[in-house]
Amino acid sequence: MKLVKIFAALVLVIIILYFLLQNNNLVNVDLVFYQKENVPVSVVMLGALGIGMLIGYGVALMMILAGKSELRTLKNKNQQLSEELNELRNASIEDDLYENQSGDD
């Protein structure tokens, strides 16, 4: 399975490189704080792809960390409730019954 993933990644890289090499037209890049003239379209596309991958990785990382934090919180709450349940199970029922009956008489 690992070899299939590596092969698929290599095919994808070759397709991307072929696509980028076909786009050699020069364009002007005008960002808010940065302007550059005569930049190949392939470089602009590669930059946009890289920035998109970084943003996607960051969002995925934040979601994973938030999920792990929530899981840790729920495990702690589950452990507290299990301890409370065990304490209630181990409590002496007969002592409470005798105390309630003697108080009524």
Buried (B, 14 or more C-beta within 10 A) or exposed (E): EEEEEEEEEEEEEEEBEEEBEEBEEEBEBEEEEEEEEEBBBBBBBBEEEEEEEEEEEEEEEEEEEEEEEEEEEEEEEEEEEEEEEEEEEEEEEEEEEEEEEEEEE
